[in-house]
Protein backbone atom coordinates (compact mmCIF):
# COMPACT_ATOMS: atom_id res chain seq x y z
CA UNK A 1 0.00 0.00 0.00
CA UNK A 2 2.82 2.40 0.89
CA UNK A 3 4.45 1.75 -2.49
CA UNK A 4 1.16 2.51 -4.26
CA UNK A 5 0.72 5.77 -2.32
CA UNK A 6 4.34 6.77 -2.99
CA UNK A 7 3.91 6.05 -6.70
CA UNK A 8 0.75 8.18 -6.83
CA UNK A 9 2.53 11.05 -5.07
CA UNK A 10 5.45 10.88 -7.51
CA UNK A 11 3.12 10.80 -10.53
CA UNK A 12 1.24 13.81 -9.16
CA UNK A 13 4.43 15.78 -8.55
CA UNK A 14 5.74 14.96 -12.03
CA UNK A 15 2.43 16.01 -13.60
CA UNK A 16 2.44 19.31 -11.71
CA UNK A 17 6.04 19.97 -12.73
CA UNK A 18 5.30 19.26 -16.39
CA UNK A 19 2.23 21.53 -16.30
CA UNK A 20 4.37 24.42 -15.08
CA UNK A 21 7.07 23.98 -17.73
CA UNK A 22 6.57 25.53 -21.17
CA UNK A 23 8.56 26.22 -24.30
CA UNK A 24 7.82 29.54 -25.99
CA UNK A 25 7.60 29.61 -29.81
CA UNK A 26 7.16 32.36 -32.40
CA UNK A 27 4.36 31.04 -34.62
CA UNK A 28 2.53 33.84 -36.46
CA UNK A 29 0.97 32.98 -39.84
CA UNK A 30 2.39 34.60 -42.96
CA UNK A 31 -0.17 37.07 -44.29
CA UNK A 32 -1.73 37.69 -40.87
CA UNK A 33 -1.92 41.06 -39.19
CA UNK A 34 -2.35 42.47 -35.67
CA UNK A 35 -3.26 45.99 -34.58
CA UNK A 36 -2.59 47.85 -31.33
CA UNK A 37 -3.69 51.00 -29.55
CA UNK A 38 -0.69 52.72 -27.94
CA UNK A 39 -0.63 55.40 -25.24
CA UNK A 40 2.12 57.29 -23.40
CA UNK A 41 1.44 59.56 -20.40
CA UNK A 42 4.54 61.44 -19.37
CA UNK A 43 5.86 64.00 -16.91
CA UNK A 44 9.18 65.79 -17.42
CA UNK A 45 10.92 68.10 -14.98
CA UNK A 46 13.79 70.22 -16.29
CA UNK A 47 16.12 72.46 -14.23
CA UNK A 48 18.03 75.31 -15.87
CA UNK A 49 19.62 78.49 -14.52
CA UNK A 50 18.03 78.03 -11.08
CA UNK A 51 14.54 77.55 -12.48
CA UNK A 52 12.52 74.35 -12.63
CA UNK A 53 9.99 73.66 -15.38
CA UNK A 54 7.53 70.79 -15.33
CA UNK A 55 5.76 69.57 -18.45
CA UNK A 56 3.17 66.83 -18.88
CA UNK A 57 2.55 65.05 -22.16
CA UNK A 58 -0.01 62.61 -23.48
CA UNK A 59 0.40 60.77 -26.78
CA UNK A 60 -1.96 58.32 -28.43
CA UNK A 61 -1.63 56.35 -31.62
CA UNK A 62 -1.84 52.98 -33.27
CA UNK A 63 0.42 50.27 -34.63
CA UNK A 64 -0.21 47.70 -37.35
CA UNK A 65 2.09 44.68 -37.64
CA UNK A 66 1.89 42.64 -40.87
CA UNK A 67 3.69 39.27 -40.96
CA UNK A 68 5.08 38.74 -44.45
CA UNK A 69 7.16 35.54 -44.25
CA UNK A 70 8.04 32.74 -41.84
CA UNK A 71 11.38 31.21 -42.85
CA UNK A 72 12.45 27.58 -42.50
CA UNK A 73 14.97 28.48 -39.79
CA UNK A 74 12.16 29.95 -37.66
CA UNK A 75 13.00 33.59 -38.38
CA UNK A 76 10.08 35.96 -38.99
CA UNK A 77 9.79 38.86 -41.43
CA UNK A 78 7.21 41.57 -40.75
CA UNK A 79 6.36 45.21 -41.33
CA UNK A 80 5.49 47.50 -38.41
CA UNK A 81 3.77 50.84 -38.96
CA UNK A 82 3.25 53.23 -36.04
CA UNK A 83 1.12 56.39 -36.32
CA UNK A 84 0.78 59.11 -33.66
CA UNK A 85 -2.75 60.56 -33.62
CA UNK A 86 -1.94 63.46 -31.31
CA UNK A 87 0.51 64.82 -28.74
CA UNK A 88 -0.86 66.99 -25.94
CA UNK A 89 1.63 69.17 -24.03
CA UNK A 90 0.78 71.06 -20.84
CA UNK A 91 3.03 73.38 -18.82
CA UNK A 92 2.96 76.77 -17.13
CA UNK A 93 4.13 78.32 -20.41
CA UNK A 94 1.77 76.59 -22.83
CA UNK A 95 -1.08 74.15 -23.29
CA UNK A 96 -1.33 72.77 -26.79
CA UNK A 97 -2.33 69.71 -28.81
CA UNK A 98 -0.43 68.77 -31.97
CA UNK A 99 -1.20 66.45 -34.86
CA UNK A 100 2.27 65.41 -36.08
CA UNK A 101 1.11 64.32 -39.56
CA UNK A 102 3.90 62.69 -41.59
CA UNK A 103 6.40 63.28 -38.78
CA UNK A 104 4.25 61.06 -36.57
CA UNK A 105 4.59 58.00 -38.81
CA UNK A 106 7.20 55.26 -38.52
CA UNK A 107 7.28 52.38 -41.00
CA UNK A 108 9.84 49.56 -40.75
CA UNK A 109 10.56 46.18 -42.33
CA UNK A 110 11.93 43.96 -39.56
CA UNK A 111 13.45 40.47 -39.38
CA UNK A 112 13.82 38.58 -36.10
CA UNK A 113 15.36 35.16 -35.47
CA UNK A 114 13.42 32.25 -33.93
CA UNK A 115 14.00 33.68 -30.44
CA UNK A 116 12.88 37.22 -31.29
CA UNK A 117 16.33 38.83 -31.58
CA UNK A 118 16.30 41.59 -34.21
CA UNK A 119 18.45 40.62 -37.22
CA UNK A 120 17.62 43.67 -39.32
CA UNK A 121 15.35 46.71 -39.24
CA UNK A 122 15.00 48.97 -42.26
CA UNK A 123 12.96 52.15 -42.56
CA UNK A 124 10.39 52.11 -45.38
CA UNK A 125 10.00 55.91 -45.32
CA UNK A 126 11.43 57.76 -48.32
CA UNK A 127 12.87 60.62 -46.25
CA UNK A 128 16.53 60.42 -45.33
CA UNK A 129 15.59 61.08 -41.71
CA UNK A 130 15.18 57.66 -40.09
CA UNK A 131 13.10 58.64 -37.07
CA UNK A 132 10.27 61.12 -36.69
CA UNK A 133 7.93 61.69 -33.77
CA UNK A 134 6.59 58.16 -34.30
CA UNK A 135 9.48 56.89 -32.21
CA UNK A 136 7.89 58.64 -29.20
CA UNK A 137 5.34 55.83 -29.06
CA UNK A 138 6.43 52.38 -28.03
CA UNK A 139 5.80 49.70 -25.48
CA UNK A 140 8.14 48.46 -22.78
CA UNK A 141 9.62 46.18 -25.46
CA UNK A 142 10.11 49.01 -27.95
CA UNK A 143 7.92 48.64 -31.04
CA UNK A 144 8.71 44.94 -31.61
CA UNK A 145 5.91 42.42 -32.07
CA UNK A 146 7.83 39.93 -29.91
CA UNK A 147 9.77 39.67 -26.69
CA UNK A 148 13.10 37.83 -26.80
CA UNK A 149 12.23 34.33 -25.57
CA UNK A 150 14.47 31.79 -23.80
CA UNK A 151 16.06 29.02 -25.87
CA UNK A 152 14.47 26.01 -24.20
CA UNK A 153 11.82 25.27 -21.61
CA UNK A 154 11.03 27.57 -18.69
CA UNK A 155 9.18 26.94 -15.43
CA UNK A 156 6.69 29.23 -13.73
CA UNK A 157 8.80 31.60 -11.65
CA UNK A 158 11.79 31.12 -13.95
CA UNK A 159 13.69 34.12 -15.33
CA UNK A 160 15.91 35.00 -18.29
CA UNK A 161 17.81 38.09 -19.40
CA UNK A 162 18.08 39.97 -22.69
CA UNK A 163 20.02 42.95 -24.09
CA UNK A 164 19.13 45.35 -26.88
CA UNK A 165 20.23 48.72 -28.29
CA UNK A 166 17.80 51.24 -29.83
CA UNK A 167 18.26 54.69 -31.36
CA UNK A 168 15.33 57.09 -30.86
CA UNK A 169 14.65 60.76 -31.48
CA UNK A 170 14.84 62.96 -28.37
CA UNK A 171 14.30 66.74 -28.32
CA UNK A 172 15.42 67.00 -31.95
CA UNK A 173 18.52 64.84 -31.51
CA UNK A 174 19.39 61.16 -31.38
CA UNK A 175 19.49 59.09 -28.20
CA UNK A 176 21.08 55.62 -28.07
CA UNK A 177 19.50 53.45 -25.38
CA UNK A 178 21.16 50.23 -24.20
CA UNK A 179 18.64 48.10 -22.33
CA UNK A 180 19.30 45.07 -20.11
CA UNK A 181 16.04 43.29 -19.23
CA UNK A 182 15.02 40.46 -16.94
CA UNK A 183 11.78 38.60 -17.64
CA UNK A 184 10.05 36.39 -15.06
CA UNK A 185 7.42 33.88 -16.22
CA UNK A 186 4.24 34.24 -14.14
CA UNK A 187 2.11 31.60 -15.87
CA UNK A 188 -0.73 31.14 -18.34
CA UNK A 189 -3.73 33.49 -18.08
CA UNK A 190 -6.66 34.59 -20.22
CA UNK A 191 -7.04 38.11 -21.60
CA UNK A 192 -10.67 38.04 -22.63
CA UNK A 193 -10.96 34.83 -24.66
CA UNK A 194 -7.25 34.73 -25.62
CA UNK A 195 -4.79 32.44 -23.85
CA UNK A 196 -1.62 34.33 -22.96
CA UNK A 197 1.64 33.82 -21.14
CA UNK A 198 2.18 36.53 -18.54
CA UNK A 199 5.66 37.88 -17.84
CA UNK A 200 6.96 40.52 -15.45
CA UNK A 201 9.79 42.65 -16.83
CA UNK A 202 12.39 44.86 -15.18
CA UNK A 203 14.82 46.75 -17.43
CA UNK A 204 17.82 48.95 -16.70
CA UNK A 205 18.68 51.53 -19.35
CA UNK A 206 21.78 53.58 -20.09
CA UNK A 207 21.49 56.43 -22.59
CA UNK A 208 23.84 58.69 -24.53
CA UNK A 209 23.50 60.99 -27.51
CA UNK A 210 23.34 64.61 -28.61
CA UNK A 211 20.82 67.29 -29.52
CA UNK A 212 20.67 70.96 -30.50
CA UNK A 213 18.70 73.71 -28.76
CA UNK A 214 18.69 77.38 -29.73
CA UNK A 215 21.80 76.85 -31.87
CA UNK A 216 23.75 75.15 -29.07
CA UNK A 217 24.95 71.54 -29.17
CA UNK A 218 24.29 69.44 -26.10
CA UNK A 219 25.59 66.00 -25.13
CA UNK A 220 23.12 63.70 -23.41
CA UNK A 221 23.71 60.91 -20.93
CA UNK A 222 21.57 59.22 -18.34
CA UNK A 223 20.07 56.11 -16.82
CA UNK A 224 16.59 54.71 -16.38
CA UNK A 225 14.48 51.81 -15.20
CA UNK A 226 11.37 50.16 -16.62
CA UNK A 227 9.03 47.93 -14.63
CA UNK A 228 5.97 46.34 -16.20
CA UNK A 229 3.99 43.36 -17.42
CA UNK A 230 3.71 41.81 -20.86
CA UNK A 231 1.19 39.25 -22.10
CA UNK A 232 2.16 37.07 -25.07
CA UNK A 233 -0.41 35.14 -27.09
CA UNK A 234 0.16 31.40 -26.55
CA UNK A 235 -0.93 30.43 -30.07
CA UNK A 236 1.36 32.78 -32.01
CA UNK A 237 4.05 34.06 -29.63
CA UNK A 238 3.06 37.64 -30.57
CA UNK A 239 2.71 40.32 -27.88
CA UNK A 240 -0.96 40.68 -26.96
CA UNK A 241 -0.72 43.49 -24.42
CA UNK A 242 1.87 45.29 -22.32
CA UNK A 243 2.01 48.07 -19.73
CA UNK A 244 4.71 49.62 -17.60
CA UNK A 245 6.38 52.67 -16.09
CA UNK A 246 9.65 54.16 -17.36
CA UNK A 247 11.63 56.38 -14.98
CA UNK A 248 14.62 58.19 -16.51
CA UNK A 249 17.23 60.67 -15.28
CA UNK A 250 19.10 62.53 -18.02
CA UNK A 251 21.70 65.28 -18.10
CA UNK A 252 22.19 67.67 -21.02
CA UNK A 253 25.69 69.15 -21.00
CA UNK A 254 26.85 72.19 -22.98
CA UNK A 255 30.60 72.65 -23.22
CA UNK A 256 32.54 75.76 -24.28
CA UNK A 257 32.37 79.41 -23.19
CA UNK A 258 28.71 79.07 -22.08
CA UNK A 259 29.04 75.68 -20.40
CA UNK A 260 26.04 74.45 -18.41
CA UNK A 261 24.27 71.26 -17.40
CA UNK A 262 20.51 70.68 -17.49
CA UNK A 263 19.13 67.80 -15.38
CA UNK A 264 15.94 66.21 -16.73
CA UNK A 265 13.75 63.74 -14.83
CA UNK A 266 11.10 61.82 -16.77
CA UNK A 267 8.35 59.42 -15.79
CA UNK A 268 6.32 57.76 -18.55
CA UNK A 269 3.43 55.34 -18.27
CA UNK A 270 3.20 53.31 -21.47
CA UNK A 271 0.70 50.77 -22.75
CA UNK A 272 0.12 48.78 -25.93
CA UNK A 273 -3.19 46.90 -26.24
CA UNK A 274 -4.37 44.59 -29.02
CA UNK A 275 -7.44 45.92 -30.82
VEXBA-744406 format. One record per residue (C-alpha): residue number from 1; x negated, y negated, z negated. Coordinates in steps of 0.05 Angstrom, whole numbers, plus 5000, padded with zeros to 4 digits. Example, Ala and Ser with C-alpha at 12.3 -4.5 7.8 and 13.67 -1.06 7.14 Angstrom:
<atoms>
   nr     u     v     w
    1  4754  5090  4844
    2  4727  5021  4857
</atoms>
This chain:
<atoms>
   nr     u     v     w
    1  5000  5000  5000
    2  4944  4952  4982
    3  4911  4965  5050
    4  4977  4950  5085
    5  4986  4885  5046
    6  4913  4865  5060
    7  4922  4879  5134
    8  4985  4836  5137
    9  4949  4779  5101
   10  4891  4782  5150
   11  4938  4784  5211
   12  4975  4724  5183
   13  4911  4684  5171
   14  4885  4701  5241
   15  4951  4680  5272
   16  4951  4614  5234
   17  4879  4601  5255
   18  4894  4615  5328
   19  4955  4569  5326
   20  4913  4512  5302
   21  4859  4520  5355
   22  4869  4489  5423
   23  4829  4476  5486
   24  4844  4409  5520
   25  4848  4408  5596
   26  4857  4353  5648
   27  4913  4379  5692
   28  4949  4323  5729
   29  4981  4340  5797
   30  4952  4308  5859
   31  5003  4259  5886
   32  5035  4246  5817
   33  5038  4179  5784
   34  5047  4151  5713
   35  5065  4080  5692
   36  5052  4043  5627
   37  5074  3980  5591
   38  5014  3946  5559
   39  5013  3892  5505
   40  4958  3854  5468
   41  4971  3809  5408
   42  4909  3771  5387
   43  4883  3720  5338
   44  4816  3684  5348
   45  4782  3638  5300
   46  4724  3596  5326
   47  4678  3551  5285
   48  4639  3494  5317
   49  4608  3430  5290
   50  4639  3439  5222
   51  4709  3449  5250
   52  4750  3513  5253
   53  4800  3527  5308
   54  4849  3584  5307
   55  4885  3609  5369
   56  4937  3663  5378
   57  4949  3699  5443
   58  5000  3748  5470
   59  4992  3785  5536
   60  5039  3834  5569
   61  5033  3873  5632
   62  5037  3940  5665
   63  4992  3995  5693
   64  5004  4046  5747
   65  4958  4106  5753
   66  4962  4147  5817
   67  4926  4215  5819
   68  4898  4225  5889
   69  4857  4289  5885
   70  4839  4345  5837
   71  4772  4376  5857
   72  4751  4448  5850
   73  4701  4430  5796
   74  4757  4401  5753
   75  4740  4328  5768
   76  4798  4281  5780
   77  4804  4223  5829
   78  4856  4169  5815
   79  4873  4096  5827
   80  4890  4050  5768
   81  4925  3983  5779
   82  4935  3935  5721
   83  4978  3872  5726
   84  4984  3818  5673
   85  5055  3789  5672
   86  5039  3731  5626
   87  4990  3704  5575
   88  5017  3660  5519
   89  4967  3617  5481
   90  4984  3579  5417
   91  4939  3532  5376
   92  4941  3465  5343
   93  4917  3434  5408
   94  4965  3468  5457
   95  5022  3517  5466
   96  5027  3545  5536
   97  5047  3606  5576
   98  5009  3625  5639
   99  5024  3671  5697
  100  4955  3692  5722
  101  4978  3714  5791
  102  4922  3746  5832
  103  4872  3734  5776
  104  4915  3779  5731
  105  4908  3840  5776
  106  4856  3895  5770
  107  4854  3952  5820
  108  4803  4009  5815
  109  4789  4076  5847
  110  4761  4121  5791
  111  4731  4191  5788
  112  4724  4228  5722
  113  4693  4297  5709
  114  4732  4355  5679
  115  4720  4326  5609
  116  4742  4256  5626
  117  4673  4223  5632
  118  4674  4168  5684
  119  4631  4188  5744
  120  4648  4127  5786
  121  4693  4066  5785
  122  4700  4021  5845
  123  4741  3957  5851
  124  4792  3958  5908
  125  4800  3882  5906
  126  4771  3845  5966
  127  4743  3788  5925
  128  4669  3792  5907
  129  4688  3778  5834
  130  4696  3847  5802
  131  4738  3827  5741
  132  4795  3778  5734
  133  4841  3766  5675
  134  4868  3837  5686
  135  4810  3862  5644
  136  4842  3827  5584
  137  4893  3883  5581
  138  4871  3952  5561
  139  4884  4006  5510
  140  4837  4031  5456
  141  4808  4076  5509
  142  4798  4020  5559
  143  4842  4027  5621
  144  4826  4101  5632
  145  4882  4152  5641
  146  4843  4201  5598
  147  4805  4207  5534
  148  4738  4243  5536
  149  4755  4313  5511
  150  4711  4364  5476
  151  4679  4420  5517
  152  4711  4480  5484
  153  4764  4495  5432
  154  4779  4449  5374
  155  4816  4461  5309
  156  4866  4415  5275
  157  4824  4368  5233
  158  4764  4378  5279
  159  4726  4318  5307
  160  4682  4300  5366
  161  4644  4238  5388
  162  4638  4201  5454
  163  4600  4141  5482
  164  4617  4093  5538
  165  4595  4026  5566
  166  4644  3975  5597
  167  4635  3906  5627
  168  4693  3858  5617
  169  4707  3785  5630
  170  4703  3741  5567
  171  4714  3665  5566
  172  4692  3660  5639
  173  4630  3703  5630
  174  4612  3777  5628
  175  4610  3818  5564
  176  4578  3888  5561
  177  4610  3931  5508
  178  4577  3995  5484
  179  4627  4038  5447
  180  4614  4099  5402
  181  4679  4134  5385
  182  4700  4191  5339
  183  4764  4228  5353
  184  4799  4272  5301
  185  4852  4322  5324
  186  4915  4315  5283
  187  4958  4368  5317
  188  5015  4377  5367
  189  5075  4330  5362
  190  5133  4308  5404
  191  5141  4238  5432
  192  5213  4239  5453
  193  5219  4303  5493
  194  5145  4305  5512
  195  5096  4351  5477
  196  5032  4313  5459
  197  4967  4324  5423
  198  4956  4269  5371
  199  4887  4242  5357
  200  4861  4190  5309
  201  4804  4147  5337
  202  4752  4103  5304
  203  4704  4065  5349
  204  4644  4021  5334
  205  4626  3969  5387
  206  4564  3928  5402
  207  4570  3871  5452
  208  4523  3826  5491
  209  4530  3780  5550
  210  4533  3708  5572
  211  4584  3654  5590
  212  4587  3581  5610
  213  4626  3526  5575
  214  4626  3452  5595
  215  4564  3463  5637
  216  4525  3497  5581
  217  4501  3569  5583
  218  4514  3611  5522
  219  4488  3680  5503
  220  4538  3726  5468
  221  4526  3782  5419
  222  4569  3816  5367
  223  4599  3878  5336
  224  4668  3906  5328
  225  4710  3964  5304
  226  4773  3997  5332
  227  4819  4041  5293
  228  4881  4073  5324
  229  4920  4133  5348
  230  4926  4164  5417
  231  4976  4215  5442
  232  4957  4259  5501
  233  5008  4297  5542
  234  4997  4372  5531
  235  5019  4391  5601
  236  4973  4344  5640
  237  4919  4319  5593
  238  4939  4247  5611
  239  4946  4194  5558
  240  5019  4186  5539
  241  5014  4130  5488
  242  4963  4094  5446
  243  4960  4039  5395
  244  4906  4008  5352
  245  4872  3947  5322
  246  4807  3917  5347
  247  4767  3872  5300
  248  4708  3836  5330
  249  4655  3787  5306
  250  4618  3749  5360
  251  4566  3694  5362
  252  4556  3647  5420
  253  4486  3617  5420
  254  4463  3556  5460
  255  4388  3547  5464
  256  4349  3485  5486
  257  4353  3412  5464
  258  4426  3419  5442
  259  4419  3486  5408
  260  4479  3511  5368
  261  4515  3575  5348
  262  4590  3586  5350
  263  4617  3644  5308
  264  4681  3676  5335
  265  4725  3725  5297
  266  4778  3764  5335
  267  4833  3812  5316
  268  4874  3845  5371
  269  4931  3893  5365
  270  4936  3934  5429
  271  4986  3985  5455
  272  4998  4024  5519
  273  5064  4062  5525
  274  5087  4108  5580
  275  5149  4082  5616
</atoms>
